[in-house]
């Protein structure tokens, strides 16, 4: 575990096998964005060096890195640290645009750390579903995508907080027996864990639609009822009208949050 106990220090990380040059003057991070497997960011101070020929004028001030590689994840974690502590960052260029067309690739980062912390500041944290067990301090939250410091592993991690108020369907008028739902809504997609139903206050997981016995549409003319967000249970057509994507749902637990959705407070 890295412990920063001196007044200040400089941590330098660089990607391997690239031509490193052009260290930009230190400045705070102005913007940071993650799209898929890549991250882009800019600094508060414009670039002073000559950019590679591959750089597009409209994205001249941006830097890019691949967050799927070991080195890229390390650099991204360092960026998150700089954001959370408002530290100054300088960047080394890889002299190419291999990660994203038109955007200069990062080869390395220099970040100055300090023991000084803002006075009177409060920290927003991520907790398990019990609202008591702390997972880590939150760095950023954007459209349910949470970046946080995993205190157990001393690493920066990501968590997608997936909620849905989509109706849950039943074959009984009280909406109390076997629940059904659209498999796309309740699938464990991209290994992000199950989605939390704000109607049932539970994590739900869809059964595979390829298994006929899981489908809602095998009950002919039987009435279907929808459990809505307002708590009502209303008639919603008949079984055969539903396509094969309506399948059985089962309550499950989230590997990190538990029975209830993780809490940010």
Residue, then its C-alpha position, 0 to 999 in steps of 0.5 A: x500500500x502506498x502511504x504519502x506521509x511526507x509533505x509532498x511527493x511526485x509520482x510518475x507513471x509512464x506507458x512502455x514502448x512509446x516515444x515519450x516527450x513534451x511534458x506539459x506545464x503542470x495544471x489542474x484537470x479541467x475536464x474528464x470523460x470516459x466513453x467505453x474503453x477510453x478516457x479523455x481529459x484536458x487541463x486548465x492550461x492550454x498545451x504549449x508544445x507542438x502537437x503530432x500531425x495526427x491531432x485534429x484542431x477541434x480536439x487539440x487540447x484533449x489527451x486520450x488513454x486506453x483504460x483496458x490496459x494495465x498501464x492505462x488503468x494505472x494512469x486513470x487511477x492517478x487521474x482520479x486521485x488528482x481530481x479528488x485532491x485538486x492536484x496539479x498534473x503534467x502530461x507526457x505525450x506519446x506523439x501519436x493518436x493511436x487510442x482515439x483518432x485526432x486526440x493526442x495519446x498520453x505516455x505518462x503523468x506527473x502528479x504532485x501530492x500533498x498532505x494538506x486537505x481542504x478545511x471543513x470539507x465533507x466526503x461523499x461515500x459509497x455504502x453497501x445496501x445497509x447504508x452502514x458498511x462503507x465501500x469507499x469514498x466517491x470521486x465522481x458520479x455520472x449517469x449512474x456510473x460511480x468512480x470511487x476509492x476502494x478502501x479495501x484494495x487501495x485502488x480506484x474502482x467503478x460501479x454502475x448503479x442500475x435502477x429501473x422503474x419498469x413494470x413487473x408482470x404477473x398472471x394473478x390480479x394481486x401481482x403477488x405470484x411469479x413475476x415476469x419482465x423484459x429480459x433486456x431490462x433485468x439481465x446481468x449485462x456487462x458483468x455490472x451486476x443485477x438491476x434494482x427494481x424500485x417497484x419491488x425494492x429488490x434486485x431482479x434477474x431475468x431467466x433465459x428466454x431461449x427456455x420456453x418454460x420461462x416465457x410469459x407468452x405460453x399461457x394463451x388467453x390468460x390475463x396479464x397484470x402489470x405492477x406499476x410504480x404507483x403500487x397499483x396492479x392493473x390489467x395489461x392484455x393477455x399472455x399470448x400477446x407478449x413476445x418471447x423477451x418477457x421471462x420469469x424474474x427472480x430476486x437476487x443479491x448484488x455481489x457488492x451491495x447485497x439485498x438493497x441498492x448501494x447508497x451514496x451519502 
